[in-house]
Amino acid sequence: MDGGVGSAIRSAPRPNPKPPGLATPGRLALALAALLAAPAARADGKEEVSAWRTLADGVEYATFTLATEPESGDGLLHVVRIDPSRAELRALVASAGDGKSRTAQGWLKEGGLAVAINAGMYQSDGRSNVGYFRSGAHQNNARWNAYRSAFAFGPRRGGIPAAVLVDLDPPDSGRSAAAQAALDRDYDTVIQNLRLIKGTASGVWSPGAKRWSEAAIAEDDRGHILFLFARTPLSMSDWIERVLALPLHVARAMHVEGGPLASLSIRAGDLSLDLAGSFESGFSPYDRNARQAPIPNVIGVRASPNP
């Protein structure tokens, strides 16, 4: 196991959860039901998605069923599939601007994005990513830690992928300073986060009792980048097993946030969607949060407006 809930999710400051009496349970799930046009595929892989919904050039959207009878949440996995050779990935970073956090929806509107998801967990200063993070000339966090997944995009030379998830241990890099320097040299944006799935399409988390809503970034075996969001809380080992059983062909994945901070916003094609997590064991043990929390950093995609 690459990391644990206590050391990983708890390393980021958490907003005060809304008392149960002040929120409306199920409101978000009902709103989503009216928005989703594509049928969901099952986590046992027996049913393929009938059609991905094209939102813009290089950007597609679909939903999958992670849990058929969820105890909370809608049981769905929301997936944005991005062809990074056709759609432009961007990082928006509070520390590079006015220092203010925004919701994913706020970042999306301000940055002219089609999609926005958490960039990663952040430190107690409310700005710095827990792992290494550089975007262009701006250094959000200059220190690499023990996390074993890196996401890089914006190639600075030809002959390399437009975006890539890399394992920071063999066989990808050996976790050497030279390999980290190579990522920095070759890509405009590099971000390090907690690993969920390594390059053999293998989960790295041991079974555990703690559960939470999840936001993640993944890469499939064809080089597509996937933004993944699930409101229904699962343990990470269970979540990984179910995701790998879906017809998504996930090769690698990293955790970018959990619980009520997990966020995904979409404004593309005819789809307008703002998703917020809720449940997190030991912190927010209910499915009543209906609002996105302000976050300091997002990864987004700018795509042509017409599919």
C-alpha positions as CSV (number, residue, x, y, z in Angstrom):
1,M,0.0,0.0,0.0
2,D,1.4,3.4,-1.0
3,G,-0.3,5.4,1.7
4,G,-3.0,5.4,4.3
5,V,-6.1,7.5,4.8
6,G,-4.8,8.9,8.1
7,S,-1.5,10.1,6.6
8,A,-2.9,11.2,3.3
9,I,-6.3,12.7,3.5
10,R,-5.8,14.1,7.0
11,S,-2.7,16.0,5.8
12,A,-4.9,18.5,4.1
13,P,-7.1,21.0,6.1
14,R,-10.7,20.0,6.0
15,P,-13.6,22.5,6.0
16,N,-16.1,22.4,8.8
17,P,-18.8,19.9,7.8
18,K,-22.3,21.2,7.6
19,P,-24.5,19.9,10.5
20,P,-26.9,17.3,9.3
21,G,-29.9,19.5,10.0
22,L,-28.8,22.3,7.7
23,A,-28.5,20.3,4.4
24,T,-30.9,18.6,2.2
25,P,-30.1,15.0,1.7
26,G,-30.5,13.6,-1.8
27,R,-30.8,17.0,-3.5
28,L,-27.7,16.7,-5.5
29,A,-28.5,13.1,-6.6
30,L,-31.9,14.2,-7.8
31,A,-30.4,17.0,-9.8
32,L,-27.9,14.6,-11.4
33,A,-30.6,12.2,-12.4
34,A,-32.2,14.8,-14.6
35,L,-28.9,15.7,-16.2
36,L,-27.5,12.3,-17.2
37,A,-28.5,11.2,-20.6
38,A,-26.1,8.3,-21.2
39,P,-26.9,4.9,-19.6
40,A,-24.4,3.7,-17.0
41,A,-22.2,0.6,-17.3
42,R,-21.8,-1.8,-14.5
43,A,-18.6,-2.3,-12.4
44,D,-18.6,-6.1,-13.2
45,G,-17.7,-5.2,-16.8
46,K,-20.7,-7.1,-18.3
47,E,-22.3,-4.1,-19.9
48,E,-20.4,-1.6,-22.0
49,V,-21.3,2.0,-22.2
50,S,-23.6,2.3,-25.2
51,A,-22.1,5.6,-26.3
52,W,-19.7,8.2,-24.8
53,R,-21.2,11.6,-24.9
54,T,-19.0,14.0,-26.9
55,L,-18.8,17.4,-25.1
56,A,-16.1,19.0,-27.2
57,D,-13.2,18.1,-29.5
58,G,-11.2,15.5,-27.5
59,V,-13.5,15.6,-24.5
60,E,-16.1,12.8,-23.7
61,Y,-18.3,12.0,-20.7
62,A,-20.0,8.9,-19.4
63,T,-21.3,7.4,-16.2
64,F,-20.7,4.0,-14.7
65,T,-22.4,2.2,-11.9
66,L,-20.0,1.5,-9.1
67,A,-22.6,0.3,-6.6
68,T,-26.1,-1.0,-7.5
69,E,-27.5,-0.5,-4.0
70,P,-25.4,2.2,-2.4
71,E,-25.8,3.0,1.3
72,S,-25.3,6.7,0.3
73,G,-24.7,8.7,-2.8
74,D,-25.9,7.9,-6.2
75,G,-23.7,4.8,-6.9
76,L,-22.2,6.4,-10.0
77,L,-18.7,7.0,-11.3
78,H,-18.6,10.1,-13.4
79,V,-15.9,9.9,-16.1
80,V,-14.5,12.7,-18.3
81,R,-12.2,11.1,-21.0
82,I,-9.7,13.5,-22.5
83,D,-7.5,13.1,-25.6
84,P,-4.6,15.4,-24.6
85,S,-3.4,15.7,-28.2
86,R,-6.7,17.4,-29.1
87,A,-7.8,19.1,-25.8
88,E,-5.6,21.5,-23.8
89,L,-5.0,20.6,-20.2
90,R,-4.3,23.5,-17.8
91,A,-3.5,24.0,-14.1
92,L,-5.0,26.9,-12.2
93,V,-3.2,27.7,-9.0
94,A,-4.2,30.1,-6.3
95,S,-0.6,30.8,-5.2
96,A,0.2,32.0,-8.7
97,G,-2.5,34.7,-8.5
98,D,-4.5,36.3,-5.7
99,G,-4.0,33.4,-3.3
100,K,-7.8,32.9,-3.0
101,S,-9.4,29.5,-3.1
102,R,-12.4,29.0,-5.3
103,T,-14.9,26.2,-5.9
104,A,-14.3,24.0,-9.0
105,Q,-17.2,25.8,-10.6
106,G,-15.5,29.1,-9.8
107,W,-12.2,28.1,-11.2
108,L,-13.9,26.8,-14.3
109,K,-15.7,30.0,-15.0
110,E,-12.7,32.2,-14.3
111,G,-10.3,30.1,-16.4
112,G,-12.6,29.6,-19.3
113,L,-12.4,25.8,-18.8
114,A,-14.7,23.1,-20.0
115,V,-13.9,20.8,-17.1
116,A,-12.2,21.2,-13.7
117,I,-11.2,18.7,-11.0
118,N,-9.1,19.0,-7.8
119,A,-5.3,19.1,-8.5
120,G,-4.5,17.3,-5.3
121,M,-4.6,17.5,-1.5
122,Y,-3.2,20.7,0.0
123,Q,-1.2,21.6,3.1
124,S,-2.2,23.5,6.2
125,D,-1.3,26.8,4.5
126,G,-4.3,26.3,2.3
127,R,-2.4,26.7,-0.9
128,S,0.5,24.3,-1.3
129,N,0.0,20.8,-2.8
130,V,1.0,18.0,-0.5
131,G,3.3,16.6,-3.2
132,Y,5.5,18.4,-5.7
133,F,3.7,20.9,-8.0
134,R,5.0,23.2,-10.6
135,S,3.0,24.9,-13.3
136,G,5.1,26.8,-15.9
137,A,7.5,29.0,-14.0
138,H,5.4,29.0,-10.9
139,Q,6.5,26.6,-8.1
140,N,3.6,25.8,-5.8
141,N,5.6,23.1,-3.9
142,A,9.2,22.6,-4.7
143,R,9.6,19.4,-2.5
144,W,9.1,15.9,-3.8
145,N,7.8,13.5,-1.1
146,A,7.2,9.8,-0.9
147,Y,4.1,9.7,-3.0
148,R,4.6,7.5,-6.0
149,S,2.5,9.0,-8.8
150,A,3.2,12.0,-11.0
151,F,1.0,13.7,-13.6
152,A,2.7,15.8,-16.3
153,F,1.4,17.6,-19.3
154,G,2.4,20.4,-21.7
155,P,5.4,18.8,-23.5
156,R,8.4,21.1,-24.0
157,R,9.8,19.0,-26.8
158,G,8.6,16.7,-29.6
159,G,8.4,13.0,-29.5
160,I,6.8,12.6,-26.1
161,P,3.1,12.2,-25.0
162,A,1.0,15.3,-24.6
163,A,0.2,14.1,-21.1
164,V,1.3,11.2,-19.0
165,L,0.9,9.6,-15.5
166,V,4.2,8.1,-14.3
167,D,5.0,5.7,-11.5
168,L,7.8,7.2,-9.4
169,D,9.4,3.8,-8.9
170,P,10.5,1.0,-11.2
171,P,10.0,0.4,-14.0
172,D,9.1,4.0,-14.9
173,S,11.6,6.0,-13.1
174,G,13.3,4.3,-10.1
175,R,12.2,7.3,-8.0
176,S,15.6,8.9,-8.8
177,A,16.3,12.6,-8.7
178,A,17.3,12.3,-12.4
179,A,13.8,11.0,-13.3
180,Q,12.1,13.8,-11.5
181,A,14.4,16.3,-13.2
182,A,13.5,14.7,-16.6
183,L,9.8,15.3,-15.9
184,D,10.5,18.9,-15.0
185,R,12.7,19.4,-18.1
186,D,10.2,17.8,-20.5
187,Y,6.8,19.1,-19.3
188,D,5.3,22.5,-18.4
189,T,3.2,21.2,-15.6
190,V,4.2,18.4,-13.1
191,I,2.2,17.4,-10.1
192,Q,2.9,14.6,-7.6
193,N,0.0,12.9,-5.7
194,L,-0.8,9.7,-3.8
195,R,-1.0,6.7,-6.1
196,L,-4.0,4.5,-6.4
197,I,-3.2,2.2,-9.4
198,K,0.2,1.5,-10.7
199,G,1.3,0.8,-14.3
200,T,0.5,-2.9,-14.3
201,A,-3.2,-1.9,-13.7
202,S,-2.8,-3.1,-10.2
203,G,-4.2,-1.5,-7.0
204,V,-1.7,-0.5,-4.3
205,W,-4.1,-0.1,-1.4
206,S,-4.8,-2.8,1.2
207,P,-8.4,-3.4,2.4
208,G,-9.5,-1.0,5.1
209,A,-12.7,0.1,6.9
210,K,-12.5,3.9,6.1
211,R,-14.5,5.2,3.2
212,W,-14.9,8.5,1.4
213,S,-16.2,10.2,-1.7
214,E,-13.4,10.2,-4.3
215,A,-11.9,12.4,-7.0
216,A,-9.0,10.9,-9.0
217,I,-7.1,11.4,-12.3
218,A,-6.2,8.3,-14.3
219,E,-4.6,7.3,-17.6
220,D,-6.0,4.5,-19.8
221,D,-3.9,2.1,-22.0
222,R,-4.4,4.4,-25.0
223,G,-3.0,7.5,-23.4
224,H,-6.4,9.2,-22.6
225,I,-6.5,11.1,-19.4
226,L,-9.6,10.4,-17.2
227,F,-11.1,12.6,-14.6
228,L,-13.0,10.3,-12.2
229,F,-15.5,11.3,-9.5
230,A,-17.6,9.1,-7.2
231,R,-19.8,10.6,-4.5
232,T,-20.7,7.2,-3.1
233,P,-18.1,6.4,-0.4
234,L,-16.0,3.3,-0.7
235,S,-12.8,2.1,0.7
236,M,-9.9,2.7,-1.7
237,S,-9.2,-1.0,-2.2
238,D,-12.9,-1.5,-3.1
239,W,-13.0,1.6,-5.3
240,I,-9.9,0.5,-7.2
241,E,-11.3,-3.1,-7.7
242,R,-14.5,-1.7,-9.1
243,V,-12.9,0.8,-11.3
244,L,-10.5,-1.8,-12.8
245,A,-13.5,-4.0,-13.5
246,L,-15.1,-1.3,-15.7
247,P,-14.4,-1.1,-19.5
248,L,-12.2,2.0,-19.0
249,H,-8.9,0.2,-19.5
250,V,-7.3,2.2,-16.6
251,A,-3.5,1.7,-16.5
252,R,-2.6,4.2,-13.7
253,A,-4.5,6.4,-11.3
254,M,-3.8,9.0,-8.6
255,H,-5.9,10.3,-5.7
256,V,-6.6,14.0,-5.9
257,E,-9.1,14.6,-3.1
258,G,-11.7,12.8,-0.9
259,G,-14.7,13.5,1.2
260,P,-16.5,16.9,0.9
261,L,-13.5,18.5,-0.8
262,A,-13.7,16.2,-3.8
263,S,-15.1,18.2,-6.8
264,L,-15.8,18.0,-10.5
265,S,-17.4,20.7,-12.7
266,I,-18.3,20.5,-16.3
267,R,-19.5,23.2,-18.7
268,A,-19.3,21.7,-22.2
269,G,-21.7,20.9,-25.0
270,D,-25.2,21.0,-23.4
271,L,-23.9,19.6,-20.1
272,S,-23.7,21.8,-17.0
273,L,-22.7,19.8,-13.9
274,D,-21.2,20.6,-10.5
275,L,-20.4,17.6,-8.4
276,A,-19.4,17.7,-4.7
277,G,-18.3,14.9,-2.4
278,S,-19.7,14.4,1.0
279,F,-19.0,11.3,3.1
280,E,-15.6,10.8,4.8
281,S,-15.1,8.3,7.6
282,G,-14.3,10.1,10.9
283,F,-14.9,13.6,9.5
284,S,-18.1,13.9,7.5
285,P,-20.0,10.6,8.0
286,Y,-23.2,11.5,6.1
287,D,-24.4,12.1,2.5
288,R,-25.8,15.6,3.0
289,N,-23.3,18.0,1.6
290,A,-24.7,19.7,-1.5
291,R,-22.1,22.4,-2.1
292,Q,-18.6,22.4,-3.5
293,A,-15.9,23.5,-1.1
294,P,-13.4,26.2,-2.1
295,I,-10.1,24.6,-3.2
296,P,-6.8,26.3,-4.0
297,N,-5.7,24.3,-7.1
298,V,-7.4,22.6,-10.0
299,I,-6.5,20.7,-13.2
300,G,-8.8,21.6,-16.1
301,V,-9.3,21.2,-19.8
302,R,-9.9,23.8,-22.4
303,A,-11.4,22.4,-25.6
304,S,-12.9,23.6,-28.8
305,P,-16.5,24.6,-28.1
306,N,-18.0,22.5,-30.8
307,P,-17.8,18.6,-30.7
